[in-house]
Amino acid sequence: MIKLTFCIRRLPQLSREEFFSYWHGHHAALARKNAKAMRVARYVQLHALEDRINDVLRGSRKAPQGFDGVAEMWWPSREEMNKAFSTPEGKAAGKEMLADEKNFIDLANSPIWLSEEHEMPID
């Protein structure tokens, strides 16, 4: 399994409510629309909770400020992901997603990377 992980910070001019509404509404619909062209097997949004325990967790580790959320896109393999973005439809879908991200994500402060999943079963 190949995952794209995107730790997202919202644009400073957006409130949390505006950010989550746009991401969960408009952008999620765009992701669903483009999923076939991008050959995405799964798309997940993790919305950060406003909870004081987050401050306790960060403080106990001397961790930096958290993110507003995390997005994950999953592909069954690197080959599937490469196939998706080598087609005209896949390239257009990727460009459309990036153009929309500029409407609500602080891209310069939102790390993004590919990884390979290694599940560690818990007995």
C-alpha positions as CSV (number, residue, x, y, z in Angstrom):
1,M,0.0,0.0,0.0
2,I,1.3,3.4,-1.0
3,K,0.0,6.5,0.9
4,L,0.2,10.1,0.3
5,T,0.1,11.9,3.6
6,F,-0.6,15.6,3.8
7,C,-0.3,17.4,7.2
8,I,-2.5,20.4,6.6
9,R,-2.5,23.9,8.0
10,R,-5.3,26.1,7.0
11,L,-4.9,29.5,5.4
12,P,-4.6,32.1,8.1
13,Q,-7.6,34.1,6.9
14,L,-9.9,31.1,7.4
15,S,-11.6,30.2,10.7
16,R,-11.6,26.5,11.8
17,E,-15.3,26.3,10.8
18,E,-14.7,27.8,7.3
19,F,-11.7,25.5,6.8
20,F,-13.4,22.3,7.8
21,S,-16.6,23.1,5.9
22,Y,-14.7,23.7,2.7
23,W,-12.4,20.7,3.1
24,H,-15.1,18.3,4.1
25,G,-17.6,19.6,1.6
26,H,-16.2,21.1,-1.6
27,H,-12.7,19.5,-1.6
28,A,-14.0,16.1,-0.6
29,A,-16.5,16.2,-3.4
30,L,-13.7,17.1,-5.8
31,A,-11.6,14.1,-4.5
32,R,-14.6,11.8,-5.1
33,K,-15.0,13.1,-8.6
34,N,-11.3,12.6,-9.4
35,A,-10.8,9.3,-7.6
36,K,-11.2,7.1,-10.6
37,A,-8.8,9.2,-12.8
38,M,-6.3,9.2,-10.0
39,R,-6.8,5.5,-9.3
40,V,-7.2,6.3,-5.6
41,A,-8.3,3.3,-3.5
42,R,-9.1,5.3,-0.4
43,Y,-9.3,8.9,0.7
44,V,-9.3,9.8,4.4
45,Q,-9.6,13.2,6.2
46,L,-8.4,13.4,9.8
47,H,-9.8,16.6,11.4
48,A,-7.9,17.8,14.5
49,L,-10.0,18.1,17.6
50,E,-9.9,21.2,19.8
51,D,-9.1,19.4,23.0
52,R,-6.8,20.5,25.8
53,I,-5.2,17.0,25.8
54,N,-3.5,18.0,22.6
55,D,-1.6,20.7,24.5
56,V,-0.7,18.2,27.2
57,L,0.5,15.7,24.6
58,R,2.6,18.3,22.7
59,G,4.0,19.7,26.0
60,S,5.1,16.3,27.2
61,R,7.1,15.8,24.1
62,K,8.2,19.4,23.5
63,A,6.4,19.0,20.1
64,P,5.7,21.8,17.7
65,Q,2.2,23.2,17.2
66,G,-0.2,20.7,15.6
67,F,-1.9,20.7,12.2
68,D,-5.5,21.4,11.4
69,G,-5.8,18.0,9.9
70,V,-4.2,15.2,7.9
71,A,-5.3,13.9,4.5
72,E,-4.4,10.5,3.2
73,M,-4.8,9.1,-0.3
74,W,-4.1,5.4,-0.8
75,W,-3.0,3.4,-3.8
76,P,-2.6,-0.4,-3.9
77,S,0.9,-0.1,-5.3
78,R,3.4,2.5,-6.6
79,E,2.7,1.1,-10.1
80,E,-1.0,2.0,-9.8
81,M,-0.1,5.5,-8.6
82,N,2.4,6.0,-11.4
83,K,-0.2,4.8,-14.0
84,A,-2.8,7.2,-12.7
85,F,-0.5,10.3,-13.1
86,S,0.8,9.2,-16.5
87,T,-2.6,9.5,-18.1
88,P,-4.0,12.8,-19.4
89,E,-7.1,12.3,-17.1
90,G,-4.9,11.6,-14.0
91,K,-2.7,14.6,-14.7
92,A,-5.7,16.9,-15.1
93,A,-7.2,15.5,-11.9
94,G,-4.0,16.2,-10.0
95,K,-3.9,19.8,-11.3
96,E,-7.5,20.4,-10.4
97,M,-6.9,19.1,-6.8
98,L,-3.8,21.3,-6.4
99,A,-5.6,24.4,-7.7
100,D,-8.4,23.8,-5.2
101,E,-6.0,23.2,-2.3
102,K,-4.7,26.8,-2.8
103,N,-8.2,28.0,-1.7
104,F,-7.9,26.7,1.8
105,I,-4.5,25.2,2.6
106,D,-1.3,27.0,3.6
107,L,0.7,24.9,1.2
108,A,4.1,26.4,2.2
109,N,3.5,25.2,5.8
110,S,1.9,21.8,5.1
111,P,4.3,18.9,4.7
112,I,3.4,16.2,2.2
113,W,5.1,12.9,1.4
114,L,4.7,9.4,0.0
115,S,5.1,6.3,2.2
116,E,4.7,2.6,2.1
117,E,2.4,1.1,4.7
118,H,3.7,-1.5,7.1
119,E,0.9,-2.7,9.4
120,M,2.0,-3.9,12.8
121,P,-0.7,-6.3,14.0
122,I,-1.7,-6.0,17.7
123,D,-2.6,-9.3,19.2
